[in-house]
Amino acid sequence: MALRHIATFCGDCDCGCPELYLAEEAPPERRVVITDDFGQKIEMSLDQLKVLAADIKAGVLESVLTSA
């Protein structure tokens, strides 16, 4: 399955930063692929990614980020 790279979420090191890909030929519920620096991945739909992005924009994660 071909993956189209969309974003890297670190980029300041050589540690295998988390990355976001689109698997355009995958079933719709598995089209978004996020990899981590431990070799694991999650797959989700574009609709789920839209909800995640909207939540981030709305500040849902702010309390987690400010307490770290």
N, C-alpha and C positions, 0 to 999 in steps of 0.2 A: 504494500500500500504506500503510495507516494504521499509525503507530508510536505506542506508548504509552510515554511518558517514565517511567523508573524512577529514575534517579539522575544527578547531575552530580558529576564527580570533582575539582572545583576550586571554582568559585563565588566566588572572592575577587577576580576581575578581569573584564574585558570582552573577554577574548582568545579566546572560543570554546572553552571547556574541553571535555575529553572527556565524553561522555555515554553512558548505557546506555538502550536502548529494547527493548521487546518488539514484534515484528511478528507478532501473533497469527494473521494470515491467511496468513503465509508457510509454505513447506514446513518440516517439523520441523527439518531440518538447517540452516535459515537464520533461525530464529525470534528469536534474540538478535542485536541490532545494537549495536555499540559504534562511536561516531564519535570522531574526534580533532579537534584544533584546526586541522588543515591541510585539512579537507574530505574526508579518507579515512574508510573504514569497514571493519570486519570483521563477518562474520556467522558465527554458530555455533549449535549446538543447545543446548537447555536442559541436556542431559546434559553437554556440554562445559563449560558455565558452572558446573555443579555441581562438576565436577572442579577447575576453576580456583579456585572459592571454597574448596573443601576444602584445596587446596594452600596457599592464602593463610593460612587458619586454622591450618594445620599448621606455618607458618613457612618454607615453601619459599623465599620471596622475601626473607627477613630479611637474608641475606648481601649481596644486591644493594642493599637499602635502607641498610644500615649502612656500606657501602663508598662510597656516593655522597657 
